[in-house]
């Protein structure tokens, strides 16, 4: 069973692996408008720019958050 959750914004898909999460809170402190542990879904990527999301994800200390980018082949 795959426990990795996906949240999409434009050309970026945020991946969250709850098994790796150490609950350091860096995501919530950095982008509180995106990450709300009390909400469902707890990640709302539409509340930040793609650049801000990628920067915050790169700072995740456990690696529980990652992202993948979709390339538009029509460009």
C-alpha positions in Angstrom: 0.0 0.0 0.0 1.4 3.4 -1.0 1.0 6.0 1.7 2.5 8.9 -0.3 0.0 11.6 -0.8 0.0 13.9 -3.9 -1.1 17.6 -4.1 -0.9 19.4 -7.5 -0.3 23.0 -8.4 0.3 24.0 -12.0 3.3 22.1 -13.2 4.4 20.9 -9.7 3.1 17.9 -7.7 3.9 17.9 -4.0 4.6 14.5 -2.6 4.2 13.9 1.2 5.4 10.7 2.8 3.9 10.6 6.3 6.2 7.7 7.3 9.2 9.9 6.9 7.8 13.0 8.6 9.4 14.0 11.9 6.9 16.8 12.6 9.6 19.4 12.8 7.0 22.0 11.7 9.3 23.8 9.2 6.5 23.6 6.6 3.8 25.0 8.8 6.1 27.8 10.1 7.3 28.7 6.6 4.0 28.6 4.7 1.1 28.6 7.2 -1.3 29.4 4.4 -0.4 26.1 2.7 0.2 23.7 5.5 -2.5 23.3 8.2 -2.3 20.0 10.1 -5.8 20.4 11.4 -7.4 20.8 8.0 -8.3 18.2 5.4 -6.6 18.3 3.1 -3.8 19.6 5.2 -1.8 20.8 2.2 -3.4 23.5 0.0 -0.7 24.4 -2.6 -2.9 26.9 -4.4 -2.2 29.3 -1.5 1.5 29.9 -2.5 3.5 30.4 -5.6 5.3 27.4 -7.2 8.7 29.1 -6.3 7.7 29.4 -2.6 6.5 25.8 -2.5 9.7 24.5 -4.0 11.9 26.6 -1.7 10.0 25.4 1.4 10.0 21.7 0.3 13.8 21.9 -0.3 14.1 22.9 3.4 12.1 19.9 4.8 14.5 18.4 7.3 13.2 14.8 7.0 12.6 14.6 3.3 9.0 13.8 3.9 8.0 16.5 1.4 9.3 16.4 -2.1 8.0 17.5 -5.5 8.1 16.5 -9.1 7.7 18.8 -12.1 5.6 18.1 -15.1 7.0 19.2 -18.4 4.5 20.5 -20.9 5.6 18.9 -24.2 3.5 21.4 -26.2 5.9 24.3 -25.4 
